[in-house]
Amino acid sequence: MLIYAAAAVVPMHVVTRPPLEPAAEEKVMAEVTELEKLIEQHKQESDVVIERMRRLNDGDVGDYERKTIKRRLSHEFHSILLQLGVPEGVAFRVASMCARHTVSGIHPEGTRRAESIVRYFRCDSVRALYELDEMITSGFMCAAFTEIIHSLTSSTPTVYVYVKPDDFDFVLSSLNSLQDTGLFWELK
């Protein structure tokens, strides 16, 4: 059996100075995962969100309409997070992040601890990869994780978010090869 891979996974590192204690890192990872699950559940249950997602998948969506959908999804996600008791700053940042991910074809794939918190994102296209890169280099992801970390810990460390250049280049070359020839694995 052959399996065709049409996406690639990017590891994003979240580092704090001074470093968080392992228990605090675990708490941050659990909270991010829980908030994303709540948003994912809302995406499956809300007729308004389902209709917006359907419109995104129509294929003939221009940049202006895509931005409008992103803004409306962010508002929907923000409202549900506030209703669930998530603090305003965290709700705003997480809603914006999830809306951008949804519109761009970026999917959170998990988190683990290493020398830092490592968050994995699956990018469905080169465009999604560049959108994730823009979210990181612009400081958007850093602001989101700073808000989350500061709301969950008693300290206020400086937060750094980055993707290692070799990881980015590998994922980019993988996605580029997928567009031309595809990348296959044979399962026995």
Buried (B, 14 or more C-beta within 10 A) or exposed (E): EEEEEEBBBBBBBBBBEEEBEEEBBBBBBEBBBEBBEBBBEBBEEBEEBEEBBEBBEEEEBEEEEBEBBBEBBBEBBBBBBBEEEBBEBBBBBBBBBBBBBBBBBBBBBEBEEEEBBBBBBBBBBBEBBBBBBEBBEEEBBBBBBBBBBBBBBEEEBEBBBBBEEEBBEEBBEBBEEBEEEEBEEEEE
